[in-house]
Each structure stands twice: as C-alpha cells, then as structure tokens.
Amino acid sequence: MLNYCYKAYEQGIKKQVVEMAMNGRGIRDIARVLHINKNTVIATLKKRK
C-alpha cells in the first residue's frame, strides 16, 4: 500500500467527494471532513460529467 503526501491522491477520495456533493454537502464541508483543500473539491466536481 502506498503512502501519499497529499490526501487527495488516495484511492477513493474522488468518489467520496462526488457522493457527498450529490447528498447535499457543501464544498467547505467536504473539504473539512476529507482533510483536503476546497480547491481540490471544486476541481474534482468540475471534472465530473
């Protein structure tokens, strides 16, 4: 198993971001809970189709 410097690179984080957003969570809330930057949350949601 790999240890990443940045939490956002870990497997499954992007999926969690999308699922939380679909359940009505805010961007800052998602960032706080997952311990990632809010800009990463925004970029992840923009890339999703």
C-alpha distances in whole Angstrom, upper triangle without the diagonal:
4,7,10,13,15,14,16,13,10,10,14,15,18,19,19,22,24,24,25,28,29,30,32,30,30,28,29,28,25,24,24,23,19,20,20,23,26,26,23,24,27,26,23,26,29,26,26,29
4,6,10,11,11,13,10,9,10,13,14,17,18,19,20,23,24,25,27,29,29,31,29,29,27,27,26,23,22,23,21,18,18,18,21,24,24,20,22,25,23,21,25,27,24,25,28
4,7,9,9,12,10,8,11,14,14,17,19,19,20,23,24,24,26,28,29,30,27,28,25,25,24,22,20,20,19,16,15,15,18,21,22,19,20,24,22,21,24,26,25,25,29
4,5,7,9,7,7,10,13,12,15,17,17,18,21,22,22,24,26,27,28,25,25,22,22,22,19,17,18,18,14,13,13,15,18,18,15,17,20,19,18,21,23,22,23,26
4,7,9,8,9,13,15,14,16,19,19,19,22,23,23,24,27,28,28,25,25,22,21,21,19,16,17,17,14,12,11,13,17,17,14,17,20,19,18,22,23,22,24,27
4,5,6,8,11,13,11,13,16,16,15,18,20,20,21,24,25,25,22,21,18,17,18,16,13,14,15,11,9,8,10,13,13,11,13,16,15,15,18,20,19,20,24
4,5,6,9,10,8,10,13,12,12,16,17,16,18,21,21,22,19,19,16,16,16,13,11,12,12,8,7,6,9,12,13,10,12,15,15,13,16,19,18,19,23
4,6,8,9,6,7,11,10,10,13,15,15,16,18,20,20,17,17,14,14,15,12,10,12,12,8,8,6,8,11,11,7,9,12,11,10,13,15,14,15,19
4,6,9,7,8,12,12,12,15,17,17,18,21,22,23,21,20,18,18,19,15,14,16,15,12,12,10,12,14,14,10,12,15,13,11,15,17,15,16,20
4,6,6,9,11,11,12,15,16,16,18,20,21,23,20,21,18,19,19,15,14,16,14,11,11,11,14,16,16,13,14,17,16,13,16,19,17,17,21
4,6,8,9,10,12,13,14,16,18,19,20,22,20,21,19,21,20,16,16,18,16,12,14,13,16,18,18,15,15,18,16,13,16,19,17,16,19
4,6,5,6,9,10,11,12,14,16,17,19,17,19,17,19,17,14,14,16,14,11,13,13,16,17,18,14,13,16,16,12,14,17,15,14,17
4,5,5,6,9,10,10,12,14,15,17,15,16,14,15,14,10,11,13,11,8,10,9,12,13,14,11,10,13,13,10,12,15,14,13,17
4,5,5,6,9,10,11,13,14,16,14,15,13,15,15,11,11,14,13,10,12,11,12,13,13,9,8,11,10,7,9,12,10,10,13
4,5,5,6,9,10,11,12,15,14,15,14,17,15,12,13,16,14,12,15,13,16,15,16,13,11,13,13,9,10,13,12,10,13
4,5,5,6,8,10,11,13,11,13,12,14,12,9,11,13,10,9,12,12,14,14,15,13,10,13,14,10,11,15,14,12,15
4,6,5,6,9,10,11,9,10,9,11,10,7,8,11,10,8,11,10,12,11,12,10,7,9,11,8,8,11,12,10,14
4,6,5,6,9,10,10,11,10,13,13,10,12,15,13,12,15,14,15,13,14,12,9,10,11,8,7,10,10,8,11
4,5,5,6,9,9,12,12,15,13,10,13,15,13,12,16,15,17,16,17,15,12,14,15,12,10,14,14,11,13
4,5,5,7,6,8,9,11,9,7,10,12,10,10,14,14,15,13,16,14,11,13,15,12,11,14,15,13,16
4,5,5,5,7,7,11,10,8,11,13,12,12,15,14,15,12,14,13,9,10,13,11,8,12,13,11,13
4,5,7,10,11,14,13,11,15,17,15,15,19,18,19,16,18,16,13,13,15,13,10,13,15,12,13
4,6,9,12,14,12,11,15,16,14,15,18,18,19,17,19,18,15,16,18,16,13,17,18,15,17
4,6,9,12,10,10,14,15,14,15,18,18,18,16,18,18,14,14,17,16,13,16,18,16,17
4,7,8,6,6,10,11,10,12,15,15,15,13,15,15,11,13,16,14,12,16,18,16,18
4,6,5,6,9,10,11,12,14,13,13,10,13,13,10,10,14,13,12,14,17,16,18
4,5,5,6,9,10,11,12,11,10,6,9,10,6,7,11,11,9,12,15,15,17
4,5,5,6,9,10,10,10,9,6,9,11,8,10,13,13,13,15,18,18,21
4,5,5,6,9,10,10,11,9,12,13,10,12,15,15,14,17,19,19,22
4,5,5,6,8,8,9,8,11,10,7,10,13,12,11,15,16,16,19
4,6,5,6,5,6,5,9,8,7,9,12,11,12,15,16,17,20
4,6,5,7,8,8,12,12,10,13,16,15,16,19,20,20,24
4,6,8,10,11,14,13,11,15,17,15,16,19,21,20,23
4,6,9,10,13,11,10,13,15,13,14,18,18,18,22
4,7,9,12,11,10,14,15,14,16,19,20,20,24
4,7,9,7,8,11,12,11,13,16,17,17,21
4,5,5,7,9,10,11,13,15,16,17,21
4,5,5,6,9,10,11,12,14,16,19
4,5,5,6,9,10,10,12,14,18
4,5,5,6,9,10,11,13,16
4,6,5,6,9,10,11,14
4,5,5,6,9,10,13
4,5,5,6,9,12
4,5,5,7,10
4,5,5,8
4,6,8
4,6
4
